[in-house]
Amino acid sequence: MLGSNNSTTVAQLSAQWANPSDVLSLLLIIGGDIVQTALAQTTGGRITPVCFSFGWVAYSFSTIVRVLGDGRLLPAPDYPVKVFNLESCYVRDNKNWVIGRILRDNEVFMNEVERHGGSGIRISIYIALPQEKRNAMTFFFSEVCWLLVTIVQVGIAFIPLGRDGEWGVFLITCVGVMAAFVAGQLPQWRIEKVPLKRKSRKHIALTSGNGSREIMIIYGGGVSMDLEELAAGESPRSDRAWEAVRSLSRSIKDEYGRRQFHPNKHAIRRSFMYRGLPVGLWITRFVSFCQVILWLALLITVAGLRSHTWYLAIVGSLGMAQNAMLAAAVRKPERRGLPLRRVDTIMTLRTMDGLMDLEATIAGAGVRLLEEFFPGFLREDENDWWNGERDQYDDIRCEDQRRGIPRSRLAPRNLDIPDLDLSGKSHLYKRSSTWGTMTSAVEEAEMRNMDRPPLPNVEDAENRELPSIRRTKDLWRGPGDSSIDRVRSPGWT
């Protein structure tokens, strides 16, 4: 009896390991977040180098839910970022996945050129460069890797067809490769990753906020995409988001047939709409619905395979490895549509010293970040420094060699970045309350015991009756409140 059970178990395990088709069906529905992140990394260009892999079924179902809801394809930001407009003093929490990755990857780039060491803060200053047109014969490493992996996948899937005449694995692989390619070519990917304004001159600061050791300062120079607009995360359900797509919008003309232009000399365009939504979003919905049907059919087909399933397992594993590496890869800013040139780096032992050096380098930039990193009271010498009396603080700093020489005492650096205009806004940054000027407990008690001056034109103010509140609005109770029929509440006058 025991021998019979052992032989049955061995036979079952042998059959399962020889043809794990049911396991492949399960693998196809996991890893959808990896596929989404890999698409977010590389979409918007000429080729989307995301391979066919496990996880596409789960991704297709989650995508149809998103596009029918908020309409977005990009995942939520996975790295916290605050975006500061150093000119208008506005700050907003980032809602776009791309900006989070720009700051995250900047830490890796800076570690290669200026390591933190014992620094309290590191401020990297960049100037935006014009977007260069890509040569048709230029291929990036991710695209070459995608092409090689896809060729290997198709080659492995062809083995059962060439050796035994079984075409099931080859069919599933080819259809999966084409479906993955189509999913990455949707125009909405570029809509969500690139803002409508692409010639910004703003001074932008990117940081994770108070406690962060990394700050990026980016000067648009009239050639940068508007990071402040991108951080707002405009909904693809909005007609404005699709105005940059010429095939899905039309130019506006006056009564004489002349095209209308914005003050920045960009043509005024209006998106094609259908039933209150942009036509581009309807295209995304239609393609996503077709993808769900296709991937569901592939899932059923995989479950029906009875041989050569190991070849399909190898194909899916190769694609999953490529997608995972692509999703976690570090990419240069120009690969995200933001070519930059680093012009300076500020590294200081203390955060306050770093902000002061930034202020001495780009006038008006450091004071904008002061409220974020130091929301409380300042010391007396710090407050004096920001109000223009810098000698006392700089003298103390020079005594400690680890803190370096203040940039306010060095020759100014020409970074081709204009200073920020503080006219009309300087009163917002002057601190009057510091630790050295706070009222002591004794002084506070004396102030409380002081006689208050009498109210003007009022005799015997303590015996004055307060004016009664006119009660006119009735608040009715429900039927269940039988103990109180009606309650009167004060009305607005």
Buried (B, 14 or more C-beta within 10 A) or exposed (E): EEEEEEEEEEEEEEEEEEBBBEEBBEBBBEBBBBBBBBBBBBBBBEBBBBBBBBBBBBBBBBBBEBBEEEBBBBBEBEBBBBBBBBBEBEBBEBBBBBBBBBBBBBBEBBEEEBEBEEBBBBBBBBBBBEBEEEEEEEBBEBBEBBBEBBEBBBEBBBBBBEEEEBEBBBBBBBBBBEBBBBBBEBBBBBBBBBBBBBBBBBBBBBBBEEEBBBBBBBBBBEBBBBBBBBBBBBEBBBBBBBBBBEEBBEEEEEEEEEEEEEEEEBBEBEBBBEEEBBBBBBBBBEBBBEBBEBBEEBBEBBEEBEBBBBBBBBBBBBBBEBBBEBBEBEBEBEBBBBBBEBBBEBBBBBBBBBBBBBBBBBBBBBBBBBBBBBEEBBEBBBBBBBBEEBEEBBEEBEEEEEBBEBBBEEEEEEBEBEEBEBEEBEEEBEBEEBEEEEEEEEEEEEEEEEEEEEEEEEEEEEEEEEEEEEEEEEEEEEEEEEEEEEEEEEEEE
